[in-house]
Amino acid sequence: MNVEEFRIYCLSKPLVTEEFPFDETTLVFKVAGKMFALTGLDSPEFKVNLKCDPDRSAVLREQYESIRPGFHMNKLHWNTVHVDGSFSDKLFLELIDHSYDLVVQGLPKKLRDQFG
């Protein structure tokens, strides 16, 4: 997976927007205004920060060396996911879906109802 494939996949989900919050080197994806994915565009290695529940992130870190704790401004549970030869596109898409679903679950009921 590359940045453009990642971008297209994120934007295919309901109510997702993208923005450059700091400068044109960081791309953020939000669902209903809440961030679920972030990637830097200025690094030679494609890296993505994705929201992940603590239990799942601990299991993933045991299975994959390239998943490690990451932090963002809000200091919630984020994982920095390095896409490299150890990742299948299927796993990467599952991680994006998990992050998206966590954010949707945390939205107020009125907004969640828009997702069906």
Secondary structure, 3 states (H helix, E strand, C coil): CCHHHHHHHHHCCCCEEEECCCCCCEEEEEECCEEEEEEECCCCCCEEEEECCHHHHHHHHHHCCCEEEECCCCCCCEEEEECCCCCCHHHHHHHHHHHHHHHHHCCCHHHHHHHC
